[in-house]
Amino acid sequence: MPASVRGRCEAIEECYEFMLAYAAQGLSGDVGHDSAGQNSAGQLRMLLSGAEEALDGLAGAFGEAVAEARLTPAAPYEAFLTVLDRDAAASLAAIRLVLAQPAISSQLVDNLNASIHLRALLTDLFLIDEILHPRA
């Protein structure tokens, strides 16, 4: 898989995995006196920002990787790019909404994790990995 796509996928997946753990902590948010909670919230914001950056232009990066690999026929890949772009845009909007909150609670993150948009995106990433992974 091309490094640009792999790095984006890894940033998104790392953020999601951290969000699962964060949601399980039962934190009320990043405004308070619990230093462990504040550290987790700071790391969450950093990972969400990284996912935000990775999502911006994800479909274009995948399109470039498909073109570089000369995958054919083109029509199925072009159709999937439309789906990937839509799922990335919806996930990006949800992540930006969470980042805009002054306090990010475990419950808020749990709701983000459950978002059908984020789940669809993760499935898209699994497809990308299988398609672009070097075939043995």
TARA-V98968 format. One record per residue. N is the residue number from 1. RES is the residue in one small letter. PHI is phi in radians with two decimals (999 if undefined). PSI is psi in whole degrees, 0 to 359 (* if undefined). BURIAL is 1 if it has 16 or more other C-alpha atoms within 10 Angstrom, else 0. Layout:
((N,RES,PHI,PSI,BURIAL) (N,RES,PHI,PSI,BURIAL))
This chain:
((1,m,999,135,1) (2,p,-1.00,144,1) (3,a,-1.01,322,0) (4,s,-1.14,322,0) (5,v,-1.32,316,1) (6,r,-1.03,313,1) (7,g,-1.07,320,0) (8,r,-1.14,313,1) (9,c,-1.06,317,1) (10,e,-1.11,320,0) (11,a,-1.11,318,1) (12,i,-1.20,315,1) (13,e,-1.16,320,1) (14,e,-1.09,318,0) (15,c,-1.10,315,1) (16,y,-1.08,315,1) (17,e,-1.07,319,0) (18,f,-1.16,322,1) (19,m,-1.09,324,1) (20,l,-1.06,315,1) (21,a,-1.19,319,0) (22,y,-1.10,317,1) (23,a,-1.07,327,1) (24,a,-1.34,349,0) (25,q,-1.40,343,0) (26,g,1.21,33,0) (27,l,-1.41,145,1) (28,s,-1.49,344,1) (29,g,2.57,183,1) (30,d,-1.70,15,1) (31,v,-1.98,106,0) (32,g,3.00,198,0) (33,h,-1.89,354,0) (34,d,-1.41,107,0) (35,s,-1.15,325,0) (36,a,-1.13,318,0) (37,g,-1.14,321,1) (38,q,-1.16,321,1) (39,n,-1.12,317,0) (40,s,-1.10,318,1) (41,a,-1.13,321,1) (42,g,-1.14,318,0) (43,q,-1.16,321,0) (44,l,-1.05,313,1) (45,r,-1.07,322,1) (46,m,-1.12,315,0) (47,l,-1.21,322,1) (48,l,-1.10,320,1) (49,s,-1.13,322,1) (50,g,-1.15,320,1) (51,a,-1.16,321,1) (52,e,-1.02,313,1) (53,e,-1.12,319,0) (54,a,-1.18,325,1) (55,l,-1.25,327,1) (56,d,-1.21,106,0) (57,g,1.62,9,1) (58,l,-1.03,314,1) (59,a,-1.09,320,1) (60,g,-1.11,319,0) (61,a,-1.13,319,1) (62,f,-1.14,319,1) (63,g,-1.05,318,1) (64,e,-1.12,321,0) (65,a,-1.15,321,1) (66,v,-1.12,315,1) (67,a,-1.11,318,0) (68,e,-1.10,323,0) (69,a,-1.46,354,0) (70,r,0.95,47,0) (71,l,-1.36,133,0) (72,t,-2.39,160,0) (73,p,-1.27,153,0) (74,a,-1.20,326,0) (75,a,-0.97,313,0) (76,p,-1.12,325,0) (77,y,-1.23,319,1) (78,e,-1.11,320,0) (79,a,-1.14,319,0) (80,f,-1.16,325,1) (81,l,-1.02,323,1) (82,t,-1.12,317,0) (83,v,-1.14,312,1) (84,l,-1.05,317,1) (85,d,-1.09,318,1) (86,r,-1.15,314,1) (87,d,-1.14,321,1) (88,a,-1.13,318,1) (89,a,-1.12,318,1) (90,a,-1.17,318,1) (91,s,-1.15,320,1) (92,l,-1.08,318,1) (93,a,-1.10,318,0) (94,a,-1.16,317,1) (95,i,-1.12,318,1) (96,r,-1.12,325,0) (97,l,-1.11,316,0) (98,v,-1.13,315,1) (99,l,-1.08,334,1) (100,a,-1.30,348,0) (101,q,-1.40,139,0) (102,p,-1.17,332,0) (103,a,-2.31,132,1) (104,i,-1.94,106,1) (105,s,-1.45,162,1) (106,s,-1.05,323,1) (107,q,-1.13,320,1) (108,l,-1.08,316,1) (109,v,-1.17,322,1) (110,d,-1.07,319,1) (111,n,-1.16,321,0) (112,l,-1.11,316,1) (113,n,-1.02,324,1) (114,a,-1.41,351,0) (115,s,-1.00,128,0) (116,i,-1.08,331,0) (117,h,-1.16,314,1) (118,l,-1.19,322,1) (119,r,-1.15,320,1) (120,a,-1.10,318,1) (121,l,-1.07,315,1) (122,l,-1.06,321,1) (123,t,-1.13,320,0) (124,d,-1.02,318,1) (125,l,-1.11,322,1) (126,f,-1.13,320,0) (127,l,-1.09,314,0) (128,i,-1.00,315,1) (129,d,-1.05,316,0) (130,e,-1.20,326,0) (131,i,-1.34,318,0) (132,l,-1.61,349,1) (133,h,-1.12,133,0) (134,p,-0.96,131,0) (135,r,-1.41,134,0) (136,a,-1.46,*,0))
